[in-house]
Amino acid sequence: MFFMKHLFYCLVTLVPAFLFAQQKVDTSIVEEPRYDTTSIEIESTNSFYFCSRLYKIPRDCEKEDQSNCCSFSSQVFLGYRSLSTGQFSCYDGTSLSWTYFETDDQAKSSFDGYPPQIKKQMKEFKQEKIKLFICDQEAIAYKLNYTTIDGYKLNEIIAYVKINGKHVSVHVHSQKELKSSKEMQPIFQQILRF
């Protein structure tokens, strides 16, 4: 009796599996996505680290002039013990983004390859070598001014530098032409000097 009872339970559970296995699969049905968590995006509105220093984020967001309403974002990748990228940006369109690289060659390659890529896509393009210090370290840097095919004027500084043993590629974007770091918000002046 005990054996028959277990045999009955096995048949009851296996019969539906066999029946469904014999049905034709409808390939027109789109499966729900499956997500692999290989990275997550993080944001901060109070502080961020750059060059192994902690910076307070200005959050003057209630004023009419919101140039000091800023935030930080980054992605944390699976297998990395620290942030490999970061972006600090303010509502007036000024931003500082960076990527850490394993080697100097990788950082230099990223730096050298960027201007030719941008130049191909723009109506007008101007590149000028500048003297730039990032966290008190002299960087190799260019100031780029370009106009898109749609007529938008953009201003950017690109650089690469070694800071605290890390190779980093840096981009500074602004909606106005950058002649000196003294024209930028105080938070940027703490990081950049040109």
TORLO-84132 format. One line per field, with one value per residue (C-alpha): x, z, y; residue number from 1; residue in three letters. Coordinates in Angstrom, 1 decimal. Layout:
REM TORLO-84132
xx X_...
zz Z_...
yy Y_...
seq NUM_...
type ALA_...
END
This chain:
REM TORLO-84132
xx 0.0_2.8_4.5_1.3_0.6_4.1_3.7_0.4_2.0_4.8_2.4_0.3_3.3_5.0_2.0_1.4_5.1_5.1_1.9_3.3_6.6_4.8_3.2_4.6_6.4_5.1_8.2_6.2_5.9_8.5_10.1_10.3_13.8_16.3_18.7_22.2_23.5_26.9_26.8_24.6_24.3_24.9_24.1_25.0_23.9_26.0_29.6_31.9_35.5_38.0_41.8_41.4_39.8_36.3_34.4_31.1_28.5_26.9_23.1_21.8_18.8_16.2_17.8_16.9_20.6_21.0_24.6_25.5_22.8_25.0_25.1_27.5_26.8_28.9_28.5_29.9_30.9_30.9_34.5_35.8_36.7_36.5_34.8_36.3_34.2_32.5_30.6_30.0_27.5_25.6_22.3_24.1_25.6_29.1_30.3_33.5_33.7_36.5_37.6_40.4_42.5_44.9_47.8_49.2_48.9_45.1_44.5_46.7_44.9_41.5_42.8_44.5_41.6_38.8_39.5_39.7_36.4_34.7_36.2_34.7_31.2_31.3_30.7_33.5_36.3_39.1_41.7_44.2_46.8_46.5_48.3_46.0_46.4_44.1_44.3_47.6_49.1_50.0_48.0_48.4_45.3_43.4_40.6_38.1_35.5_33.2_29.9_27.5_25.9_22.7_24.6_25.1_28.3_30.1_33.2_35.2_38.5_40.0_43.1_44.9_47.0_48.5_47.1_47.9_49.3_46.1_45.9_42.9_41.2_39.2_36.5_35.2_32.1_30.6_28.0_30.2_33.8_36.3_39.1_40.2_39.2_38.4_35.3_33.9_32.0_34.1_33.8_35.5_38.2_39.1_39.8_41.0_43.4_44.1
zz 0.0_0.9_-2.4_-4.4_-2.7_-3.6_-7.2_-7.4_-6.2_-8.7_-11.6_-10.6_-10.6_-13.7_-16.1_-16.4_-17.0_-19.9_-21.3_-21.3_-22.7_-25.8_-26.6_-29.4_-28.2_-29.5_-30.7_-31.4_-27.6_-26.3_-23.1_-20.1_-19.8_-17.5_-15.8_-14.8_-12.2_-13.5_-12.5_-10.5_-10.8_-7.7_-7.0_-4.3_-3.5_-0.4_-1.3_-3.6_-3.8_-6.5_-6.3_-2.9_-1.5_-0.3_-1.8_-0.5_-3.3_-3.6_-3.5_-3.9_-5.8_-4.5_-5.9_-9.3_-10.4_-10.1_-11.2_-7.8_-7.8_-8.4_-8.0_-8.5_-10.2_-11.0_-11.8_-9.6_-11.7_-10.6_-9.7_-9.0_-5.5_-6.2_-8.6_-12.1_-13.4_-12.1_-13.1_-11.2_-12.9_-12.2_-13.5_-15.6_-17.9_-16.4_-15.6_-14.7_-15.7_-15.3_-16.0_-14.2_-16.3_-15.4_-17.5_-18.7_-22.3_-21.9_-20.5_-23.2_-25.9_-24.7_-24.6_-28.0_-29.7_-28.5_-30.5_-34.0_-33.3_-32.3_-35.2_-37.8_-36.4_-36.1_-38.5_-36.9_-34.6_-32.8_-30.5_-28.4_-26.0_-22.5_-19.2_-16.7_-13.1_-11.7_-7.9_-8.1_-10.7_-14.1_-16.8_-20.6_-21.8_-24.7_-24.8_-27.5_-29.0_-31.6_-33.4_-34.1_-37.5_-35.9_-34.9_-31.1_-29.7_-27.2_-25.0_-23.5_-21.8_-22.1_-20.1_-18.8_-15.7_-13.1_-9.6_-6.5_-8.8_-10.9_-14.6_-15.3_-18.3_-17.5_-19.4_-18.4_-20.3_-20.2_-22.1_-22.1_-23.4_-20.6_-20.5_-16.9_-14.0_-12.1_-14.2_-12.9_-9.7_-6.6_-6.4_-9.8_-8.8_-5.9_-8.4_-11.6_-12.3_-15.8
yy 0.0_2.4_1.7_2.2_5.5_6.9_5.6_7.4_10.7_10.3_9.8_12.7_15.0_13.7_13.3_17.1_17.6_15.1_16.6_20.1_18.9_17.5_20.8_23.0_26.1_29.4_31.2_34.4_35.1_37.5_36.3_38.6_40.0_38.4_40.9_40.1_42.5_43.3_47.0_49.4_53.2_55.2_58.9_61.3_64.9_65.5_64.5_62.5_61.2_62.3_62.1_60.4_63.5_64.0_67.0_68.5_68.9_72.3_72.0_75.6_74.3_76.8_79.9_81.3_80.8_77.0_76.8_75.5_72.8_69.8_66.0_63.0_59.7_56.7_53.0_50.3_47.2_43.6_42.5_46.1_47.1_50.8_53.2_53.2_56.1_59.2_62.3_65.4_67.7_71.0_72.3_75.0_72.3_72.2_68.8_66.8_63.2_60.8_57.2_55.3_53.0_50.1_51.5_54.8_53.5_52.9_56.5_58.0_56.0_57.2_60.8_60.7_58.9_61.3_64.5_62.8_61.0_64.3_66.2_63.9_64.5_68.3_71.2_73.3_72.0_73.8_72.1_74.0_72.6_74.1_74.0_72.3_71.0_68.4_67.9_69.8_67.4_68.8_67.1_66.8_68.6_70.1_72.7_71.7_74.1_72.7_73.3_70.4_70.0_71.4_74.6_73.9_75.3_73.1_73.6_70.8_70.2_66.7_65.6_62.6_62.5_60.1_60.9_58.8_56.0_55.9_56.7_58.8_60.4_63.5_65.5_68.9_70.1_73.6_75.5_78.6_78.9_78.2_80.7_80.2_77.9_81.1_81.5_78.2_77.4_77.1_73.3_73.0_75.5_73.1_70.3_72.1_75.0_76.4
seq 1_2_3_4_5_6_7_8_9_10_11_12_13_14_15_16_17_18_19_20_21_22_23_24_25_26_27_28_29_30_31_32_33_34_35_36_37_38_39_40_41_42_43_44_45_46_47_48_49_50_51_52_53_54_55_56_57_58_59_60_61_62_63_64_65_66_67_68_69_70_71_72_73_74_75_76_77_78_79_80_81_82_83_84_85_86_87_88_89_90_91_92_93_94_95_96_97_98_99_100_101_102_103_104_105_106_107_108_109_110_111_112_113_114_115_116_117_118_119_120_121_122_123_124_125_126_127_128_129_130_131_132_133_134_135_136_137_138_139_140_141_142_143_144_145_146_147_148_149_150_151_152_153_154_155_156_157_158_159_160_161_162_163_164_165_166_167_168_169_170_171_172_173_174_175_176_177_178_179_180_181_182_183_184_185_186_187_188_189_190_191_192_193_194
type MET_PHE_PHE_MET_LYS_HIS_LEU_PHE_TYR_CYS_LEU_VAL_THR_LEU_VAL_PRO_ALA_PHE_LEU_PHE_ALA_GLN_GLN_LYS_VAL_ASP_THR_SER_ILE_VAL_GLU_GLU_PRO_ARG_TYR_ASP_THR_THR_SER_ILE_GLU_ILE_GLU_SER_THR_ASN_SER_PHE_TYR_PHE_CYS_SER_ARG_LEU_TYR_LYS_ILE_PRO_ARG_ASP_CYS_GLU_LYS_GLU_ASP_GLN_SER_ASN_CYS_CYS_SER_PHE_SER_SER_GLN_VAL_PHE_LEU_GLY_TYR_ARG_SER_LEU_SER_THR_GLY_GLN_PHE_SER_CYS_TYR_ASP_GLY_THR_SER_LEU_SER_TRP_THR_TYR_PHE_GLU_THR_ASP_ASP_GLN_ALA_LYS_SER_SER_PHE_ASP_GLY_TYR_PRO_PRO_GLN_ILE_LYS_LYS_GLN_MET_LYS_GLU_PHE_LYS_GLN_GLU_LYS_ILE_LYS_LEU_PHE_ILE_CYS_ASP_GLN_GLU_ALA_ILE_ALA_TYR_LYS_LEU_ASN_TYR_THR_THR_ILE_ASP_GLY_TYR_LYS_LEU_ASN_GLU_ILE_ILE_ALA_TYR_VAL_LYS_ILE_ASN_GLY_LYS_HIS_VAL_SER_VAL_HIS_VAL_HIS_SER_GLN_LYS_GLU_LEU_LYS_SER_SER_LYS_GLU_MET_GLN_PRO_ILE_PHE_GLN_GLN_ILE_LEU_ARG_PHE
END
